[in-house]
């Protein structure tokens, strides 16, 4: 066996359908509620924000959703993405485990996010939409929607969380290169942004605040819709191309995972790699352990409450039942900006409540150490978000070493770190610190969760 094994599929093997885990859930997802009436929202409630095709994908329980051919045609720019066997990392760890990783950093924007950005831009163009507003943390999502907007002739405005806007200027440059307008959030362009700045002129921002600003712009302008890069059901649906391809590639390798690891912020990358495997298990197939890895500074799955909450800080969105730290919670400014979200996708949260997945949290320094070890073994420098998955996979491999078990581990390397060199420089210089959130602020945010009556 060589030092590296790559499993490739040709373009004809790009999935023709996305997989919808809602078809196989043993218990249905709790409905999304209107914050005024506390009744389930209908399509008309969401129409100001999304085109009808995406609204229907949000609520459908059909198992397979056809991928439009124009979307598959653009997927051909980078899909199917490669699956690698990490022989060098296995050797460095001295583990009997087999480690496989699906590499989504080969996309034009450098992460898994274009899988849904292209789909969302397509459906908006089909509905005659000319403008999209969105938020981004690290910039992976903003870059991806800017890329998709350029392909479909849609203007894109991105509200980037202030701390990431300052930390990652090259992500901003990439968005602008694709033609998007990028603004630091909180901004002076929206009523909500101005209200935040009036109270705290130096506010570092959060994904919850940036979502409020992007939603406000869409709600106030008839020619503009809103696009979200994670959390929502249709976003997680689009990402399942990752896991569907991985299934075929693992069969080529004559392997099947015992453990699947994914980093989790809002849940889209985690869902993309795990949902097809979870669904297969729910239908009678093998049931691998599923491990969600989140940042210790923003631990929604491990410290959050499973409750109805707003998806944004300004309380402009409907209420979704999810693991949440409270919509007013502002995480500290750690470098994995794409994981700085107060809530977890309702579908991922639901699976956690059903005990179909596990969750663990790690601090950023140990995750960067894992990323450096991975780069020195496999040659790819991961994004700070992806370092959490690398850390989780390494921990599973070391467990196998201690237990003498030759398990197969799969994880999704969801992005490269080429635009995150300032973070790696800080780590190498010893100036990167582990960030801690305020327990008092967390308690206050959870105490402020909306009161939702129990269903009759």
Secondary structure, 3 states (H helix, E strand, C coil): CCCCEEECCCHHHCCCEEECHHHCCCCCCCCCECCCCCCECCHHHHCCCCCHHHHHHHHCCCCEEECCHHHHHHHCCCCCCCEEECHHHHHHHCCCCEEEEEECCCCCCCECCHHHHHHHHHHHHHCCCCEEEEEECCCHHHHHHHHHHHHHCCEEEEEEEHHHHHHCHHHHHHHHHCCCEEEEECCCCCHHHHHHHHHCCCCCCCHHHHHHHHHHHHHHCCCEEECCCCCCHHHHHHHCHHHHHHHHHHHHCCCCCCEEEEECCCCHHHHHHHHHHHHHHHCCCCCCEEEEEEEHHHCHHHHCEEEEEECCCCCCCCEEEEEECCCCCCCCCCCCHHHCCCECCHHHHHHHHCCCCEEEEECHHHHHHHHHHHHHHHCCCECHHHHHHHHHHHHHHHHHHHHCCCCEEEEEECEECCCCHHHHHHHHHCCCCCCCCCHHHHHHHHHCCCCCCCCC
